């Protein structure tokens, strides 16, 4: 078992890679191409063994592991901040302001439901890949969640950092997304117990 320090470091790397996916997605005009290229972030996370909240939460077995998920989410938050800060310092010509504003105009209930769907997609991406080692099972669910507008808590951390929208509402919405992603993933993990 990894120490919590190792877990945090691997989570920072994962958050950074999701940030890289976000940078690429915002850099291309075609959303289909953007969603395809975004999947490189998750592919790297899986192959390198980094710790992504949305890729791990569906696989926890005991309530005590929720503390580990809090560490992973915190590391992901730090990693997305580093990616957003780096993009800003490098003056990369991208903006997430309109995207973040549109998300924050939705109700928390609506965001929660979209987060559930994203959690399901992320769980299936990892579970199917683990069973087949076929990268298509990572690429397609990522494209589905992006093109469908499902809410990925860690990707949204990056977009919020990049836009610099640090409000009570944005913080609450991230918590709602974390809960939705987690519940969606856990609901689908129950299939193995049927």
Secondary structure, DSSP 8 states (H G I E B T S, - for coil): ---HHHHHHHHHHHHHHHHHHHHHHHH-S-HHHHHHHHHHHHHHHHHHT---HHHHGGG--SGGGHHHHHHHHHHHHHHHHHHHHHHHHTT-S---HHHHHHHHTS-HHHHHHHHHHHHHHHHHHHHHHHHH--THHHHHHHHHHHHHT---HHHHHHHHHHHT---HHHHHHHHHHHHHHHHHHHHHHGGGG-
